[in-house]
Amino acid sequence: MVLKLKKPAEPLAKRSPQARVFLEELVALARVDGRIDRNEKKMLGLVAGHLGLELSEFLKRQVDHRSR
């Protein structure tokens, strides 16, 4: 199945709430198997940089949530 969009999606603004949620969800998906491997961390770092965010903040937040 191929999805066809009527118009291209708008890019996420750097440091926006939407960008933060997007990166947070990507980190959660990468950690689904219980860890983030080197390739996943590299990809997440590239995405974070593109969005003007610090990956370390999101990695720490995920650890804090899991320890509760």
C-alpha positions in Angstrom: 0.0 0.0 0.0 1.4 3.4 -1.0 0.2 6.5 0.8 -0.2 9.6 -1.4 -0.2 13.0 0.2 -2.2 15.8 -1.3 0.6 18.2 -0.3 4.0 17.7 1.2 4.2 17.7 5.0 5.5 20.9 6.6 9.0 20.7 8.0 9.3 20.8 11.8 10.5 24.1 13.2 13.7 23.9 15.2 13.2 23.6 18.9 9.4 23.6 18.5 7.1 21.6 20.8 6.4 19.4 17.7 10.1 18.8 17.1 10.5 17.8 20.8 7.6 15.3 20.7 8.9 13.8 17.4 12.4 13.2 18.8 10.9 11.9 22.1 8.9 9.3 20.1 11.9 8.3 18.0 14.0 7.7 21.1 11.1 5.6 22.6 10.9 3.6 19.4 14.7 3.0 19.3 14.6 1.8 22.9 11.7 -0.7 22.3 14.2 -3.6 22.4 15.6 -2.3 25.7 18.6 -0.6 24.4 19.8 1.9 21.8 22.6 0.6 19.6 25.4 2.6 18.0 23.6 3.1 14.6 20.3 4.1 16.3 22.2 6.6 18.5 24.0 8.0 15.4 20.6 8.5 13.6 19.0 10.0 16.6 21.9 12.4 17.0 21.6 13.6 13.4 17.8 14.1 13.8 18.3 16.0 17.1 21.0 18.2 15.5 18.7 18.9 12.6 15.9 19.9 15.0 18.2 22.1 17.1 17.8 19.8 20.1 20.3 18.0 22.4 19.9 14.2 22.2 21.4 13.7 25.7 18.4 15.5 27.2 16.0 13.0 25.6 18.1 9.9 26.4 18.2 11.0 30.1 14.5 11.7 30.1 13.7 8.2 28.8 15.9 6.6 31.5 14.2 8.7 34.2 10.7 7.7 33.0 11.7 4.0 32.9 13.1 4.0 36.5 9.7 5.1 38.0 
